[in-house]
């Protein structure tokens, strides 16, 4: 169950990071997820 929650959180981060990439125009900025 913990793994499922972890996967859900990581997936949420990836989606948010992608949105930020699109808005900022920056790609490959991995640390972006730390800001969320």
Secondary structure, DSSP 8 states (H G I E B T S, - for coil): -HHHHHHHHHHHHHHHHHHHHHHH---S-TTHHHH-
